Amino acid sequence: MLHSKGQKNCSHGSNADAQSAPKIPHMLSPAQVQLLHYADALDGPDLVKSLKLLHDIAVYHSTKPIDEEEKDALYLIKGLWECIERVIG
């Protein structure tokens, strides 16, 4: 739906959602907050490319074995770039 100025209504959020946004950093680990802080300067497509490159280097170009904790982290990185891709369309 368009406003009179041609802008779309956001059907996925409300003013109440916007007011709860500052609470999100409290739900994240310090490392996740730091990652979002670093990523803030990048646009979505570059961030996705960076995460994919990080994943591929760790999986395909590393000579060291990957333990379960690292596998979990790489899986989370993949999930993060997939979420960002959905957000940026």
OpenMM code with the backbone's topology and positions (N, CA, C; nanometers):
from openmm import Vec3, app, unit

residues = "MET LEU HIS SER LYS GLY GLN LYS ASN CYS SER HIS GLY SER ASN ALA ASP ALA GLN SER ALA PRO LYS ILE PRO HIS MET LEU SER PRO ALA GLN VAL GLN LEU LEU HIS TYR ALA ASP ALA LEU ASP GLY PRO ASP LEU VAL LYS SER LEU LYS LEU LEU HIS ASP ILE ALA VAL TYR HIS SER THR LYS PRO ILE ASP GLU GLU GLU LYS ASP ALA LEU TYR LEU ILE LYS GLY LEU TRP GLU CYS ILE GLU ARG VAL ILE GLY".split()
positions = [
    Vec3(0.0844, -0.1167, 0.0000),
    Vec3(0.0000, 0.0000, 0.0000),
    Vec3(0.0897, 0.1240, 0.0000),
    Vec3(0.0551, 0.2245, -0.0786),
    Vec3(0.1366, 0.3440, -0.0897),
    Vec3(0.0740, 0.4602, -0.0146),
    Vec3(0.1607, 0.5402, 0.0461),
    Vec3(0.1180, 0.6670, 0.1052),
    Vec3(0.0949, 0.7659, -0.0070),
    Vec3(0.0456, 0.8820, 0.0280),
    Vec3(0.0249, 0.9863, -0.0718),
    Vec3(0.1561, 1.0340, -0.1321),
    Vec3(0.2680, 1.0146, -0.0589),
    Vec3(0.3986, 1.0573, -0.1090),
    Vec3(0.4700, 0.9448, -0.1834),
    Vec3(0.4008, 0.8324, -0.2070),
    Vec3(0.4598, 0.7243, -0.2830),
    Vec3(0.5394, 0.6248, -0.2000),
    Vec3(0.5391, 0.6401, -0.0681),
    Vec3(0.6137, 0.5486, 0.0165),
    Vec3(0.5237, 0.4324, 0.0572),
    Vec3(0.5864, 0.3156, 0.0740),
    Vec3(0.5112, 0.1974, 0.1118),
    Vec3(0.4942, 0.1900, 0.2631),
    Vec3(0.3802, 0.1370, 0.3040),
    Vec3(0.3601, 0.1046, 0.4447),
    Vec3(0.4393, -0.0208, 0.4764),
    Vec3(0.4961, -0.0288, 0.5920),
    Vec3(0.5654, -0.1480, 0.6368),
    Vec3(0.4648, -0.2344, 0.7106),
    Vec3(0.4316, -0.3489, 0.6545),
    Vec3(0.3323, -0.4348, 0.7167),
    Vec3(0.3940, -0.5294, 0.8182),
    Vec3(0.5265, -0.5233, 0.8377),
    Vec3(0.5937, -0.6180, 0.9255),
    Vec3(0.6324, -0.5587, 1.0600),
    Vec3(0.5907, -0.4434, 1.0908),
    Vec3(0.6311, -0.3848, 1.2182),
    Vec3(0.5359, -0.2761, 1.2603),
    Vec3(0.5513, -0.2355, 1.3821),
    Vec3(0.4682, -0.1283, 1.4336),
    Vec3(0.5547, -0.0363, 1.5173),
    Vec3(0.4955, 0.0669, 1.5662),
    Vec3(0.5675, 0.1581, 1.6529),
    Vec3(0.6170, 0.0854, 1.7785),
    Vec3(0.5391, -0.0097, 1.8270),
    Vec3(0.5800, -0.0867, 1.9450),
    Vec3(0.7054, -0.1676, 1.9152),
    Vec3(0.7137, -0.2229, 1.7924),
    Vec3(0.8339, -0.2971, 1.7534),
    Vec3(0.9546, -0.2059, 1.7509),
    Vec3(0.9379, -0.0862, 1.6982),
    Vec3(1.0494, 0.0079, 1.6911),
    Vec3(1.0972, 0.0473, 1.8299),
    Vec3(1.0061, 0.0590, 1.9226),
    Vec3(1.0447, 0.0968, 2.0581),
    Vec3(1.1198, -0.0152, 2.1290),
    Vec3(1.0999, -0.1401, 2.0853),
    Vec3(1.1692, -0.2509, 2.1494),
    Vec3(1.3057, -0.2769, 2.0862),
    Vec3(1.3371, -0.2108, 1.9764),
    Vec3(1.4636, -0.2337, 1.9068),
    Vec3(1.5865, -0.2123, 1.9946),
    Vec3(1.5929, -0.1121, 2.0821),
    Vec3(1.7122, -0.0970, 2.1656),
    Vec3(1.7385, -0.2159, 2.2572),
    Vec3(1.6390, -0.3005, 2.2802),
    Vec3(1.6566, -0.4164, 2.3655),
    Vec3(1.7344, -0.5279, 2.2950),
    Vec3(1.7410, -0.5249, 2.1639),
    Vec3(1.8050, -0.6321, 2.0885),
    Vec3(1.9504, -0.6535, 2.1300),
    Vec3(2.0345, -0.5506, 2.1462),
    Vec3(2.1724, -0.5770, 2.1880),
    Vec3(2.1833, -0.6529, 2.3198),
    Vec3(2.0837, -0.6430, 2.4047),
    Vec3(2.0877, -0.7165, 2.5311),
    Vec3(2.0638, -0.8649, 2.5099),
    Vec3(2.0053, -0.9026, 2.3955),
    Vec3(1.9792, -1.0430, 2.3650),
    Vec3(2.0969, -1.1077, 2.2934),
    Vec3(2.1924, -1.0283, 2.2483),
    Vec3(2.3074, -1.0785, 2.1732),
    Vec3(2.4300, -1.0871, 2.2628),
    Vec3(2.5218, -1.1737, 2.2212),
    Vec3(2.6483, -1.1816, 2.2937),
    Vec3(2.7326, -1.0591, 2.2592),
    Vec3(2.8319, -1.0259, 2.3411),
    Vec3(2.9190, -0.9128, 2.3080),
    Vec3(2.9863, -0.9287, 2.1712),
    Vec3(3.0231, -1.0522, 2.1353),
    Vec3(3.0859, -1.0748, 2.0046),
    Vec3(2.9886, -1.0479, 1.8907),
    Vec3(2.8607, -1.0837, 1.9083),
    Vec3(2.7607, -1.0578, 1.8049),
    Vec3(2.7355, -0.9075, 1.7897),
    Vec3(2.7302, -0.8370, 1.9003),
    Vec3(2.7120, -0.6915, 1.8955),
    Vec3(2.8312, -0.6267, 1.8250),
    Vec3(2.9521, -0.6749, 1.8558),
    Vec3(3.0717, -0.6208, 1.7918),
    Vec3(3.0691, -0.6480, 1.6415),
    Vec3(3.0266, -0.7686, 1.6003),
    Vec3(3.0167, -0.8001, 1.4585),
    Vec3(2.9193, -0.7064, 1.3889),
    Vec3(2.8037, -0.6815, 1.4501),
    Vec3(2.7070, -0.5901, 1.3903),
    Vec3(2.7616, -0.4481, 1.3831),
    Vec3(2.8393, -0.4093, 1.4833),
    Vec3(2.9008, -0.2765, 1.4812),
    Vec3(2.9988, -0.2645, 1.3642),
    Vec3(3.0828, -0.3670, 1.3451),
    Vec3(3.1772, -0.3655, 1.2331),
    Vec3(3.1039, -0.3694, 1.0989),
    Vec3(2.9978, -0.4481, 1.0927),
    Vec3(2.9247, -0.4665, 0.9673),
    Vec3(2.8399, -0.3454, 0.9318),
    Vec3(2.8144, -0.2581, 1.0270),
    Vec3(2.7278, -0.1441, 1.0040),
    Vec3(2.7775, -0.0563, 0.8895),
    Vec3(2.9084, -0.0490, 0.8708),
    Vec3(2.9635, 0.0370, 0.7658),
    Vec3(2.9532, -0.0265, 0.6273),
    Vec3(2.9239, -0.1531, 0.6192),
    Vec3(2.9145, -0.2218, 0.4909),
    Vec3(2.7702, -0.2287, 0.4452),
    Vec3(2.7513, -0.2330, 0.3140),
    Vec3(2.6149, -0.2552, 0.2677),
    Vec3(2.5903, -0.4056, 0.2580),
    Vec3(2.4677, -0.4453, 0.2487),
    Vec3(2.4282, -0.5850, 0.2538),
    Vec3(2.5000, -0.6769, 0.1567),
    Vec3(2.5035, -0.6468, 0.0275),
    Vec3(2.5693, -0.7371, -0.0668),
    Vec3(2.7180, -0.7587, -0.0364),
    Vec3(2.7869, -0.6540, 0.0043),
    Vec3(2.9282, -0.6695, 0.0393),
    Vec3(2.9445, -0.7530, 0.1656),
    Vec3(2.8534, -0.7362, 0.2594),
    Vec3(2.8589, -0.8148, 0.3821),
    Vec3(2.8355, -0.9626, 0.3507),
    Vec3(2.7404, -0.9921, 0.2647),
    Vec3(2.7140, -1.1309, 0.2254),
    Vec3(2.8371, -1.1902, 0.1581),
    Vec3(2.8977, -1.1162, 0.0665),
    Vec3(3.0191, -1.1650, -0.0014),
    Vec3(3.1311, -1.1901, 0.0994),
    Vec3(3.1454, -1.1013, 0.1955),
    Vec3(3.2500, -1.1164, 0.2969),
    Vec3(3.2274, -1.2397, 0.3827),
    Vec3(3.1035, -1.2627, 0.4243),
    Vec3(3.0730, -1.3800, 0.5058),
    Vec3(3.0934, -1.5092, 0.4279),
    Vec3(3.0539, -1.5095, 0.2996),
    Vec3(3.0752, -1.6281, 0.2162),
    Vec3(3.2243, -1.6553, 0.1983),
    Vec3(3.3018, -1.5506, 0.1774),
    Vec3(3.4464, -1.5661, 0.1623),
    Vec3(3.5091, -1.6198, 0.2900),
    Vec3(3.4701, -1.5660, 0.4031),
    Vec3(3.5188, -1.6144, 0.5318),
    Vec3(3.4864, -1.7626, 0.5496),
    Vec3(3.3639, -1.8007, 0.5188),
    Vec3(3.3202, -1.9403, 0.5284),
    Vec3(3.4037, -2.0299, 0.4366),
    Vec3(3.4170, -1.9888, 0.3110),
    Vec3(3.4892, -2.0709, 0.2133),
    Vec3(3.6371, -2.0852, 0.2473),
    Vec3(3.6984, -1.9805, 0.2960),
    Vec3(3.8391, -1.9886, 0.3357),
    Vec3(3.8555, -2.0893, 0.4500),
    Vec3(3.7672, -2.0803, 0.5482),
    Vec3(3.7770, -2.1711, 0.6633),
    Vec3(3.7511, -2.3158, 0.6228),
    Vec3(3.6550, -2.3378, 0.5344),
    Vec3(3.6171, -2.4750, 0.4982),
    Vec3(3.7090, -2.5330, 0.3913),
    Vec3(3.7366, -2.4590, 0.2861),
    Vec3(3.8026, -2.5162, 0.1693),
    Vec3(3.9518, -2.4872, 0.1598),
    Vec3(4.0008, -2.3872, 0.2304),
    Vec3(4.1410, -2.3495, 0.2137),
    Vec3(4.2242, -2.3654, 0.3403),
    Vec3(4.1638, -2.4162, 0.4452),
    Vec3(4.2363, -2.4371, 0.5696),
    Vec3(4.2972, -2.5770, 0.5709),
    Vec3(4.4185, -2.5870, 0.6206),
    Vec3(4.4843, -2.7175, 0.6293),
    Vec3(4.4629, -2.7819, 0.7664),
    Vec3(4.4012, -2.7084, 0.8574),
    Vec3(4.3773, -2.7598, 0.9919),
    Vec3(4.2381, -2.8218, 0.9996),
    Vec3(4.2232, -2.9281, 1.0781),
    Vec3(4.0900, -2.9878, 1.0924),
    Vec3(3.9949, -2.8936, 1.1660),
    Vec3(3.8670, -2.9035, 1.1337),
    Vec3(3.7644, -2.8179, 1.1934),
    Vec3(3.6919, -2.8991, 1.3005),
    Vec3(3.6903, -2.8487, 1.4243),
    Vec3(3.6214, -2.9195, 1.5319),
    Vec3(3.4726, -2.8822, 1.5327),
    Vec3(3.3974, -2.9434, 1.6225),
    Vec3(3.2519, -2.9220, 1.6272),
    Vec3(3.2156, -2.7770, 1.6560),
    Vec3(3.2887, -2.7116, 1.7447),
    Vec3(3.2597, -2.5711, 1.7764),
    Vec3(3.2789, -2.4830, 1.6532),
    Vec3(3.3848, -2.5086, 1.5768),
    Vec3(3.4084, -2.4303, 1.4549),
    Vec3(3.3037, -2.4612, 1.3488),
    Vec3(3.2627, -2.5882, 1.3388),
    Vec3(3.1561, -2.6238, 1.2445),
    Vec3(3.0273, -2.5501, 1.2790),
    Vec3(2.9958, -2.5438, 1.4078),
    Vec3(2.8769, -2.4709, 1.4505),
    Vec3(2.8872, -2.3230, 1.4144),
    Vec3(3.0044, -2.2644, 1.4351),
    Vec3(3.0254, -2.1228, 1.4026),
    Vec3(3.0110, -2.0994, 1.2523),
    Vec3(3.0653, -2.1877, 1.1715),
    Vec3(3.0533, -2.1735, 1.0264),
    Vec3(2.9081, -2.1885, 0.9817),
    Vec3(2.8350, -2.2775, 1.0466),
    Vec3(2.6934, -2.2928, 1.0159),
    Vec3(2.6169, -2.1647, 1.0501),
    Vec3(2.6507, -2.1024, 1.1628),
    Vec3(2.5861, -1.9768, 1.2012),
    Vec3(2.6198, -1.8645, 1.1042),
    Vec3(2.7437, -1.8637, 1.0542),
    Vec3(2.7823, -1.7636, 0.9538),
    Vec3(2.6974, -1.7807, 0.8285),
    Vec3(2.6784, -1.9058, 0.7869),
    Vec3(2.5944, -1.9332, 0.6694),
    Vec3(2.4517, -1.8851, 0.6947),
    Vec3(2.3997, -1.9134, 0.8135),
    Vec3(2.2649, -1.8665, 0.8474),
    Vec3(2.2544, -1.7156, 0.8475),
    Vec3(2.3606, -1.6485, 0.8945),
    Vec3(2.3620, -1.5027, 0.8971),
    Vec3(2.3573, -1.4453, 0.7563),
    Vec3(2.4406, -1.4989, 0.6656),
    Vec3(2.4377, -1.4409, 0.5299),
    Vec3(2.3060, -1.4714, 0.4604),
    Vec3(2.2446, -1.5862, 0.4886),
    Vec3(2.1149, -1.6165, 0.4288),
    Vec3(2.0077, -1.5203, 0.4794),
    Vec3(2.0127, -1.4867, 0.6076),
    Vec3(1.9183, -1.3885, 0.6625),
    Vec3(1.9383, -1.2515, 0.5996),
    Vec3(2.0634, -1.2117, 0.5845),
    Vec3(2.0921, -1.0814, 0.5231),
    Vec3(2.0441, -1.0796, 0.3785),
    Vec3(2.0641, -1.1902, 0.3063),
    Vec3(2.0158, -1.1975, 0.1678),
    Vec3(1.8647, -1.1820, 0.1617),
    Vec3(1.7920, -1.2412, 0.2548),
    Vec3(1.6464, -1.2268, 0.2566),
    Vec3(1.6062, -1.0826, 0.2861),
    Vec3(1.6805, -1.0178, 0.3751),
    Vec3(1.6488, -0.8794, 0.4107),
    Vec3(1.6720, -0.7857, 0.2921),
    Vec3(1.7842, -0.8052, 0.2224),
    Vec3(1.8161, -0.7141, 0.1121),
    Vec3(1.7438, -0.7509, -0.0171),
    Vec3(1.6815, -0.8682, -0.0181),
    Vec3(1.5999, -0.9089, -0.1316),
    Vec3(1.6811, -0.9599, -0.2415),
] * unit.nanometer
topology = app.Topology()
chain = topology.addChain("A")
for resn in residues:
    res = topology.addResidue(resn, chain)
    for name in ("N", "CA", "C"):
        topology.addAtom(name, app.Element.getBySymbol(name[0]), res)
